[in-house]
Amino acid sequence: MLRAYLPVLLLLAFVLLNAVLILGIAHLTVRPQPTAVKSATPYESGITPLGDARERFSVKFYLVAMLFIVFDIETVFMIPWGVQFRQLSCAVPLVEGLCPAGQVSFFGLSEMLVFMAILVVGFVYVWKKGALSWE
């Protein structure tokens, strides 16, 4: 049982060790040099702020960001389909990972084509509405 989780535990240990190592090296090598200019400006950058921190963004920015997230998440649904493609494209259960001769179906391909068609229709709708133009 533990052997199945060994790669995950090794990865977790590596990540934690790497984080501690990076923070430790940064703590040992960086010397803070506070100045009056750095202390008076936001984020201790020493650069005078150019505008208000509460600047308003265009609604188009948020719309494009939401559309990107929607289409990005929708494409993630292709990963499980790709994993199960052989099983979905065979009319009978797989034999040693292969579909027997004459039993190939286009169900797996057709369901992804329908999914992609729905995405394309949504993309064309958004494009025609002008949601992707910055003007």
RODO-2510 file (C-alpha; in nm, 4 decimals, decimal comma):
residues 135
     n   res          X          Y          Z
     1     m     0,0000     0,0000     0,0000
     2     l     0,2751     0,2427     0,0971
     3     r     0,4664     0,1525    -0,2188
     4     a     0,1859     0,2966    -0,4344
     5     y     0,2136     0,6326    -0,2571
     6     l     0,5932     0,6422    -0,2515
     7     p     0,6329     0,8617    -0,5652
     8     v     0,3797     1,1122    -0,4298
     9     l     0,5498     1,1205    -0,0908
    10     l     0,8910     1,1668    -0,2542
    11     l     0,7567     1,4537    -0,4649
    12     l     0,6001     1,6173    -0,1588
    13     a     0,9270     1,5811     0,0347
    14     f     1,1228     1,7298    -0,2556
    15     v     0,8848     2,0267    -0,2819
    16     l     0,9002     2,0982     0,0917
    17     l     1,2787     2,0634     0,1005
    18     n     1,3120     2,2903    -0,2015
    19     a     1,0880     2,5577    -0,0433
    20     v     1,2785     2,5501     0,2855
    21     l     1,6115     2,5614     0,1023
    22     i     1,5123     2,8614    -0,1112
    23     l     1,3776     3,0545     0,1892
    24     g     1,6869     2,9700     0,3926
    25     i     1,9270     3,0835     0,1211
    26     a     1,7301     3,4057     0,0719
    27     h     1,7335     3,4728     0,4461
    28     l     2,1108     3,4219     0,4666
    29     t     2,2115     3,6161     0,1564
    30     v     1,9803     3,9191     0,1448
    31     r     2,0674     4,2138     0,3675
    32     p     1,7799     4,4568     0,4208
    33     q     1,8795     4,8165     0,3472
    34     p     1,5915     5,0387     0,4576
    35     t     1,6020     5,4018     0,3445
    36     a     1,3694     5,6943     0,3985
    37     v     1,2517     5,6804     0,0365
    38     k     1,1751     5,3093     0,0534
    39     s     0,9897     5,3454     0,3811
    40     a     0,7679     5,6254     0,2500
    41     t     0,6528     5,4564    -0,0706
    42     p     0,4187     5,1614    -0,1127
    43     y     0,5703     4,8143    -0,1505
    44     e     0,9117     4,9502    -0,0503
    45     s     1,0042     4,9855    -0,4170
    46     g     1,1505     5,3336    -0,3986
    47     i     0,9586     5,4390    -0,7088
    48     t     0,6975     5,7125    -0,6851
    49     p     0,3508     5,5714    -0,7621
    50     l     0,2159     5,6847    -1,0997
    51     g    -0,1554     5,6614    -1,0284
    52     d    -0,4204     5,5574    -0,7836
    53     a    -0,4097     5,1999    -0,6590
    54     r    -0,7863     5,1783    -0,7061
    55     e    -0,7786     5,2404    -1,0799
    56     r    -1,0857     5,1158    -1,2637
    57     f    -1,0499     4,8564    -1,5360
    58     s    -1,2667     4,8322    -1,8425
    59     v    -1,5468     4,5764    -1,8357
    60     k    -1,3942     4,4317    -2,1541
    61     f    -1,0899     4,3238    -1,9528
    62     y    -1,3033     4,1203    -1,7133
    63     l    -1,5147     3,9805    -1,9977
    64     v    -1,2122     3,8552    -2,1890
    65     a    -1,0649     3,7109    -1,8681
    66     m    -1,3875     3,5226    -1,7909
    67     l    -1,4128     3,3943    -2,1476
    68     f    -1,0551     3,2711    -2,1309
    69     i    -1,1278     3,0853    -1,8079
    70     v    -1,4469     2,9311    -1,9483
    71     f    -1,2807     2,8058    -2,2662
    72     d    -0,9704     2,6968    -2,0778
    73     i    -1,1747     2,4890    -1,8329
    74     e    -1,3807     2,3408    -2,1152
    75     t    -1,0680     2,2177    -2,2901
    76     v    -0,9582     2,0428    -1,9698
    77     f    -1,2572     1,8115    -2,0205
    78     m    -1,0733     1,6688    -2,3222
    79     i    -0,8138     1,4988    -2,1002
    80     p    -1,0477     1,2331    -1,9503
    81     w    -1,1965     1,1781    -2,2954
    82     g    -0,8489     1,1198    -2,4386
    83     v    -0,7703     0,8711    -2,1629
    84     q    -1,0887     0,6730    -2,2327
    85     f    -1,0862     0,7141    -2,6130
    86     r    -1,0092     0,3485    -2,6923
    87     q    -1,2848     0,2236    -2,4629
    88     l    -1,5352     0,4757    -2,5991
    89     s    -1,4536     0,3855    -2,9596
    90     c    -1,5105     0,0116    -2,9205
    91     a    -1,8563    -0,1503    -2,9260
    92     v    -1,7414    -0,4354    -2,6974
    93     p    -1,5017    -0,4432    -2,4006
    94     l    -1,1353    -0,4123    -2,4932
    95     v    -0,9284    -0,7299    -2,5214
    96     e    -0,5723    -0,6744    -2,3903
    97     g    -0,6112    -0,3006    -2,4483
    98     l    -0,7190    -0,3379    -2,8108
    99     c    -1,0554    -0,3341    -2,9839
   100     p    -1,1399    -0,6591    -3,1649
   101     a    -1,1589    -0,6403    -3,5441
   102     g    -1,4917    -0,5172    -3,6743
   103     q    -1,6017    -0,3749    -3,3390
   104     v    -1,4747    -0,0180    -3,3847
   105     s    -1,7425     0,2466    -3,3355
   106     f    -1,7303     0,6201    -3,3823
   107     f    -1,9099     0,6982    -3,0554
   108     g    -1,5962     0,8313    -2,8825
   109     l    -1,5026     1,0516    -3,1757
   110     s    -1,8571     1,1728    -3,2367
   111     e    -1,9136     1,2806    -2,8759
   112     m    -1,5943     1,4906    -2,8830
   113     l    -1,6943     1,6402    -3,2180
   114     v    -2,0306     1,7426    -3,0651
   115     f    -1,8483     1,8907    -2,7647
   116     m    -1,6100     2,0819    -2,9929
   117     a    -1,9028     2,2024    -3,2066
   118     i    -2,0716     2,3444    -2,8956
   119     l    -1,7468     2,5239    -2,8038
   120     v    -1,7112     2,6626    -3,1565
   121     v    -2,0727     2,7845    -3,1581
   122     g    -2,0097     2,9594    -2,8231
   123     f    -1,6881     3,1123    -2,9519
   124     v    -1,8525     3,2379    -3,2723
   125     y    -2,1405     3,3844    -3,0676
   126     v    -1,8992     3,5704    -2,8396
   127     w    -1,6983     3,6887    -3,1400
   128     k    -2,0065     3,8156    -3,3256
   129     k    -2,1263     3,9990    -3,0141
   130     g    -1,7956     4,1880    -3,0149
   131     a    -1,6838     4,0670    -2,6745
   132     l    -1,3308     4,0061    -2,8011
   133     s    -1,2721     4,3509    -2,9533
   134     w    -1,1015     4,6180    -2,7437
   135     e    -1,2575     4,9214    -2,9120
***
